[in-house]
Amino acid sequence: MRKFDTKVQHLKYKVLREVARLAWDGTLFEGMIDIPKKIVPGNEPTMRCCVYKERAILGERVKLAIGGDKSNPNIIEVIDIACDECPVGGYEVTNACRGCLAHRCEDVCKRGAITFDKNHVAHIDKSKCVECGACAKVCPYTAIVSRTRPCQNACKVKAISMNEQKAATINNDKCIQCGACVYQCPFGAIMDKSFIVDAIEMLKNKEEKVYAIVAPSISSQFTYAKLGQVITGLKELGFHTVIEAALGADMVALAEARELAEKGFLTSSCCPAFVRYVKTAFPTIAQHISHNPSPMVALAKYIKDNTPGAKVVFIGPCTAKKAEAQLEEVKPYVDTVLTFEELQALFDSRDMDISSLAEGVLDNASYFGRIFARSGGLTDAAVQALKEQGIEFKVEPVVCDGIEECKLALLKKSKNVLKGNFIEGMACVGGCINGAGCLTHGEKNKAEVDKYGREALEKNITDAVSVLK
Amino acid sequence: MIKVTVCIGSSCHIKGSRQVVEKLQELIAQNKVEDKVNLCGTFCMGRCQEGVCVTVNDDFYSVSPDTVADFFQKEVLAKI
């Protein structure tokens, strides 16, 4: 029963679980200061130079687990004392360089940045090098390596740089809060703020009906239990009921297809990190973002419009959804957002073994709403939605899998050379199934989502949403 | 105005809440009582075993796609 991809995730989970336990007991204020020592009880360090540093970092994790720095609008924060000051040298020649005669590195370098010493060993002139990596690719000994920080590598929108102390800092104007750095930092020095305590306070209030909206990528998570057991687990935590965000996706697909046919060009609006990227990096294209709300918001709005006093918690793979929930236009509908990591901590804070529970049911949406979770699914749904509504319009999709592909398509669009009339933008490679808040980021996840899609009772989008009218 | 609420949560959905909703829409149109009946949906009434759960104003009924026509006659039309 392996729940997490990395030890970093496991450590974060332990902190969240302890915070959640105290929140349920109502002793968070008194107890939180003892959490670091509870997790690192002994005198022998297991992760860092000494137990005191380990505990100091855990103290910072506790802060983030209870909501983090309120003065910082970004959901993603750097724990500076945990940042291990990884090397930042860029491309460097290692001692694997044999001083060969071919000098392919020199030939390929357009900047003339490679020179050789008297032993034919290559050296890179940093004042000329532009970090293109061509030399590393051609070296037969793979003697040239790139020493960049994993966080910087992960951040394709280039929002991470180093401060004077050589710790990572995030440029809030550029950051799209996708969480790629959170998942990639090997030291766990970047973390997303958690609102697990807010969720627990809602669940503790027996007067309130708290609705859980779950993202379709849930089908690839909690692999040690059945999806129906996860649903029962959510109800035992105190949620009034569980609804698929995929039903919101069905609602959005129909409206977005009509909007596309009417306007002739559109980008999707369901990935909040992509939307933010368009708005910050390509403001001239922002007018083409679909005016439809995201599936989460569409469904949350339906619930709140029909059930006065309802509370809505979105549970998904996404850190950017936490930021989306804080937008002024979204705030009235979504009360808080949890990730799958946080849901695992929530289950375990109540010592629930979900694999032993009875199986509940989850069936609100169509196949097409469910496959929104993976790259290409949204486009399939848009095509289907046009067909079901009898709209004659030829979709020429540009499916952008990951923010780098989004960047390329948006760049082309901004120069008016993009072939296509619909950009499906997903910030995470593979789609939501590889979101930063996932428990597992496995190869099988796409197949799991497709399988889950096929299991839907409703095969058509129109059928799935017909109950909402 | 009579408020008819149909549960469209997962459990009732599997038992045919879509067919119940569609049939009710059809019956409301047939009987031309659109201005007298307000049909709406909700997720889960907490009585999943008895689904498809339907309330008329605040009274609870267990309805199925087979019994919906009968239910509409007795519990909705009769009250207008």
Interface residues (C-beta under 8 A of the other chain):
Chain A: Y211 I231 H240 T241 V242 I243 E244 I303 N306 T307 G360 V361 L362 D363 N364 L457 E458 D463 S466 V467 L468 K469
Chain B: V6 I8 G9 S10 S11 H13 I14 S17 R18 V21 E22 Q25 C40 G41 T42 F43 C44 G46
